[in-house]
Amino acid sequence: MERMPYGFIKHIENRGYSSETVKSYQRVCEQFFLFIKNTYLANKEPFQISPTDIKNYLEEQLDKEKSISTINKELAILKTLFNFLWEIDKVPVDPAVKLKRFKNTDDLKIEVPYQQILEILNKTFHNQSYSPLRKAIFLLATKGLKTADFRFKKDDVLIAENKVEIKLKNRTIYLEEEEATYFKSYFDETMLNGSEYVFVTKQHGEETGGPVQVMSILHHLRTISKDYLQEGAQALTLISIRRALAYYLYASKDPIQMIAKELGIEEISASNYLKQITEALQSQNYVVER
């Protein structure tokens, strides 16, 4: 399948879209189909793409800390694409038609305070029905990792006695004592997975798989949420955990330099991120739990 299926770009050019708009549409569509290819390690035909695929793509864009307005623009572009494909009978059902725009305030809520997340982590560690993989994913999620951060390799992990050092692109994660023990329990298992990556996603029929995809991580977070959050509560995501961590550090009076280092971002990015969170939470009369 071509990245621009069935003449979509030509279609919007013929409708009089400006060259800059056409470029932005092409860029988003290419990003989306690259996401599909990386997720499934193969191209999907348009009729095979589901609403969940689009939601997962948007979730990954949130994970990259794109603004809500930017993500809504990308959703609008994908809606235009799939409406076009539906009109020319290339998809039997438009997978984007029922997807709703993100709301700025709603998406900056802190549904679960960070202190409660740490309590859930402790319960996760001692849940004998949970695999070492699930425990390791949740442990690193509480450190504020984004999806891309989980794609580190075995060579990026240093283990000495009961300490673990994980070198990510923008920061280093240090684990000690109980945290190190549970991570090592999973890491030892990865020696047999045949991949250079610590966390992998295997597609049907594959032996080793590729770097982990957001769906694999969300599966474990949803199971943990179902087990430890109130019925009907919104499931934890990497984004919601990272947001709770950022606000917890802010409420604990940590300096912006330390918060930026903890999140693996520039100080100006950390400052803007916290400004968005605090303004949204003030409108919700949110009080941090310590």
C-alpha positions as CSV (number, residue, x, y, z in Angstrom):
1,M,0.0,0.0,0.0
2,E,1.3,3.5,-0.8
3,R,1.7,5.9,2.0
4,M,-0.8,8.2,0.3
5,P,-3.5,5.7,-0.7
6,Y,-5.8,6.1,-3.7
7,G,-4.8,9.6,-4.7
8,F,-5.7,11.4,-1.4
9,I,-3.2,14.2,-1.8
10,K,-4.2,14.8,-5.4
11,H,-7.8,14.9,-4.2
12,I,-7.2,17.7,-1.6
13,E,-5.0,19.6,-4.2
14,N,-7.9,19.5,-6.6
15,R,-10.1,20.9,-3.9
16,G,-7.9,24.0,-3.7
17,Y,-6.0,23.3,-0.5
18,S,-2.9,25.6,-0.1
19,S,0.5,24.1,-0.7
20,E,1.3,24.5,3.0
21,T,-1.9,22.7,4.0
22,V,-1.2,19.9,1.6
23,K,2.3,19.5,3.1
24,S,0.9,19.3,6.6
25,Y,-1.7,16.7,5.5
26,Q,0.9,14.6,3.8
27,R,3.2,14.8,6.8
28,V,0.5,13.6,9.2
29,C,-0.6,10.8,6.9
30,E,2.9,9.6,6.4
31,Q,3.4,9.6,10.2
32,F,0.2,7.6,10.7
33,F,1.1,4.9,8.2
34,L,4.6,4.7,9.5
35,F,3.1,4.2,13.0
36,I,0.9,1.4,11.5
37,K,3.9,-0.2,9.9
38,N,6.1,0.0,13.0
39,T,3.2,-1.4,15.2
40,Y,2.4,-4.4,13.0
41,L,5.8,-4.7,11.3
42,A,3.9,-4.7,8.0
43,N,1.6,-2.4,6.1
44,K,-2.2,-2.6,6.7
45,E,-4.6,-1.9,3.9
46,P,-7.0,1.0,4.7
47,F,-9.9,-1.4,5.1
48,Q,-8.0,-3.2,7.8
49,I,-7.4,-0.1,10.0
50,S,-9.6,0.1,13.0
51,P,-10.7,3.0,15.3
52,T,-8.3,1.5,17.9
53,D,-5.4,1.9,15.5
54,I,-6.2,5.6,15.2
55,K,-6.7,6.0,18.9
56,N,-3.3,4.3,19.6
57,Y,-1.7,6.6,17.1
58,L,-3.2,9.7,18.9
59,E,-2.2,8.2,22.2
60,E,1.4,8.0,21.0
61,Q,1.3,11.6,19.9
62,L,0.1,12.6,23.4
63,D,3.0,10.5,24.7
64,K,5.4,12.7,22.7
65,E,3.9,15.7,24.5
66,K,2.3,17.3,21.5
67,S,-0.2,19.9,22.4
68,I,-3.9,19.0,22.5
69,S,-4.6,21.5,19.7
70,T,-1.9,19.8,17.5
71,I,-3.4,16.3,18.1
72,N,-6.9,17.6,17.3
73,K,-5.5,18.9,14.0
74,E,-4.0,15.5,13.3
75,L,-7.3,13.8,14.1
76,A,-9.1,16.2,11.7
77,I,-6.7,15.3,9.0
78,L,-7.2,11.5,9.5
79,K,-10.9,12.1,9.5
80,T,-10.6,13.8,6.1
81,L,-8.5,10.9,4.8
82,F,-10.8,8.2,5.9
83,N,-13.9,10.0,4.8
84,F,-12.3,10.3,1.3
85,L,-11.6,6.5,1.4
86,W,-15.1,5.8,2.4
87,E,-16.6,8.0,-0.3
88,I,-14.6,6.1,-3.0
89,D,-15.6,2.7,-1.4
90,K,-12.1,1.7,-0.3
91,V,-13.2,1.2,3.3
92,P,-16.6,-0.3,4.2
93,V,-16.8,1.6,7.4
94,D,-15.1,4.9,8.3
95,P,-12.9,4.1,11.3
96,A,-12.5,7.7,12.3
97,V,-16.0,9.0,12.0
98,K,-17.0,8.4,15.7
99,L,-13.7,9.6,17.2
100,K,-14.1,12.7,19.3
101,R,-11.7,15.7,19.7
102,F,-9.6,15.9,22.8
103,K,-10.7,18.5,25.4
104,N,-7.9,20.5,26.9
105,T,-9.1,20.6,30.5
106,D,-10.2,17.0,30.6
107,D,-7.0,15.6,29.3
108,L,-4.9,17.5,31.9
109,K,-6.8,16.0,34.9
110,I,-4.9,14.0,37.5
111,E,-7.3,11.1,38.0
112,V,-4.9,9.1,40.3
113,P,-2.4,11.1,42.5
114,Y,1.2,10.0,42.3
115,Q,1.3,8.8,45.9
116,Q,-1.6,6.4,45.2
117,I,0.3,5.2,42.1
118,L,3.3,4.3,44.3
119,E,1.0,2.4,46.6
120,I,-0.3,0.5,43.6
121,L,3.3,-0.2,42.5
122,N,3.9,-1.8,45.9
123,K,0.8,-4.0,45.5
124,T,1.9,-4.9,42.0
125,F,5.3,-6.1,43.2
126,H,3.6,-8.5,45.7
127,N,0.9,-9.7,43.3
128,Q,2.0,-13.3,42.6
129,S,-0.2,-13.6,39.6
130,Y,1.6,-10.8,37.8
131,S,4.5,-11.6,35.5
132,P,7.9,-10.1,35.9
133,L,7.2,-8.2,32.6
134,R,4.1,-6.5,34.0
135,K,5.9,-5.5,37.2
136,A,8.9,-4.1,35.2
137,I,6.6,-2.1,32.9
138,F,4.7,-0.5,35.7
139,L,7.9,0.2,37.7
140,L,9.4,2.1,34.8
141,A,6.0,3.8,34.1
142,T,6.2,5.3,37.6
143,K,9.5,6.8,36.6
144,G,7.7,8.9,34.0
145,L,8.9,6.9,30.9
146,K,7.2,7.6,27.6
147,T,6.6,4.9,25.0
148,A,9.8,5.7,23.1
149,D,11.8,5.5,26.4
150,F,10.8,1.8,26.8
151,R,12.7,1.0,23.5
152,F,16.1,0.8,25.1
153,K,18.4,-2.1,24.4
154,K,20.0,-4.6,26.7
155,D,23.4,-2.9,26.2
156,D,21.9,0.2,27.8
157,V,21.4,-1.7,31.1
158,L,24.2,-1.9,33.7
159,I,23.8,-4.1,36.7
160,A,26.1,-4.1,39.7
161,E,25.2,-5.9,42.9
162,N,21.7,-4.8,43.8
163,K,21.7,-1.6,41.6
164,V,20.5,-1.1,38.1
165,E,21.4,1.7,35.7
166,I,19.3,2.2,32.6
167,K,20.7,4.7,30.0
168,L,17.9,6.4,28.1
169,K,18.4,9.0,25.3
170,N,17.6,11.9,27.5
171,R,18.3,10.7,31.1
172,T,19.5,7.8,33.2
173,I,17.2,5.7,35.4
174,Y,18.6,4.4,38.7
175,L,17.0,1.5,40.5
176,E,18.0,0.2,43.9
177,E,16.9,-2.5,46.5
178,E,13.4,-3.8,45.8
179,E,13.0,-1.9,42.5
180,A,16.3,-3.3,41.2
181,T,15.3,-6.8,42.3
182,Y,12.0,-6.8,40.4
183,F,13.6,-5.3,37.3
184,K,16.4,-7.8,37.3
185,S,13.9,-10.6,37.6
186,Y,12.4,-9.5,34.3
187,F,15.7,-8.6,32.7
188,D,17.1,-12.1,33.3
189,E,14.1,-13.5,31.3
190,T,15.0,-11.2,28.4
191,M,18.3,-13.0,27.9
192,L,16.3,-15.7,26.1
193,N,14.0,-13.5,23.9
194,G,16.5,-13.3,21.0
195,S,16.1,-9.6,20.7
196,E,18.5,-6.7,21.4
197,Y,15.6,-4.8,23.0
198,V,14.6,-5.3,26.6
199,F,10.9,-4.8,25.9
200,V,9.5,-6.2,22.7
201,T,6.2,-6.6,20.9
202,K,5.7,-9.8,18.9
203,Q,3.3,-9.9,16.0
204,H,1.6,-13.2,15.1
205,G,4.0,-15.8,13.9
206,E,7.2,-13.9,14.9
207,E,9.9,-15.4,17.0
208,T,11.6,-12.3,18.4
209,G,9.5,-9.3,17.5
210,G,10.6,-5.6,17.5
211,P,10.8,-2.7,19.9
212,V,7.7,-2.5,22.2
213,Q,4.6,-0.7,20.9
214,V,2.2,1.4,23.0
215,M,-0.5,-1.2,22.8
216,S,1.6,-3.8,24.6
217,I,2.3,-1.3,27.4
218,L,-1.3,-0.2,27.7
219,H,-2.5,-3.8,28.0
220,H,-0.6,-4.2,31.3
221,L,-1.5,-0.7,32.6
222,R,-5.2,-1.5,31.9
223,T,-5.0,-4.8,33.8
224,I,-3.4,-3.1,36.8
225,S,-5.9,-0.3,36.7
226,K,-8.8,-2.8,36.6
227,D,-7.3,-4.7,39.6
228,Y,-6.5,-1.7,41.8
229,L,-8.6,1.3,40.8
230,Q,-12.3,1.8,41.6
231,E,-14.8,0.3,39.2
232,G,-15.4,2.6,36.3
233,A,-12.2,4.6,36.9
234,Q,-10.2,5.7,33.9
235,A,-7.3,3.4,33.3
236,L,-3.8,4.6,33.9
237,T,-1.6,5.5,30.9
238,L,2.0,6.5,30.6
239,I,0.8,10.0,30.1
240,S,-1.4,10.2,33.2
241,I,1.3,8.7,35.3
242,R,3.9,11.1,34.0
243,R,1.6,14.0,34.6
244,A,0.9,12.9,38.1
245,L,4.7,12.6,38.7
246,A,5.4,16.0,37.3
247,Y,2.7,17.7,39.5
248,Y,3.8,15.7,42.6
249,L,7.4,17.0,42.2
250,Y,6.1,20.5,41.6
251,A,3.9,20.3,44.7
252,S,6.9,18.9,46.7
253,K,8.7,22.2,45.9
254,D,11.4,20.5,43.8
255,P,13.3,23.0,41.7
256,I,12.5,23.2,38.0
257,Q,16.0,22.0,37.1
258,M,15.4,18.8,39.1
259,I,11.9,18.2,37.6
260,A,13.3,18.7,34.1
261,K,16.0,16.2,34.8
262,E,13.6,13.7,36.3
263,L,11.3,13.9,33.2
264,G,14.2,14.0,30.7
265,I,13.2,17.3,29.1
266,E,14.5,20.8,28.8
267,E,13.8,23.3,31.6
268,I,11.7,25.5,29.4
269,S,9.6,22.5,28.3
270,A,9.2,21.4,32.0
271,S,8.1,24.9,32.9
272,N,5.5,25.1,30.1
273,Y,4.3,21.6,30.9
274,L,3.8,22.4,34.6
275,K,2.1,25.7,33.7
276,Q,-0.5,23.9,31.6
277,I,-1.1,21.3,34.3
278,T,-1.4,23.7,37.2
279,E,-3.7,26.1,35.3
280,A,-6.0,23.2,34.4
281,L,-6.0,21.8,38.0
282,Q,-6.7,25.2,39.5
283,S,-9.9,25.3,37.5
284,Q,-10.8,21.9,39.0
285,N,-9.9,22.8,42.6
286,Y,-7.4,19.9,42.7
287,V,-5.5,19.3,45.9
288,V,-2.3,17.1,45.7
289,E,-2.1,14.1,48.1
290,R,1.3,13.6,49.7
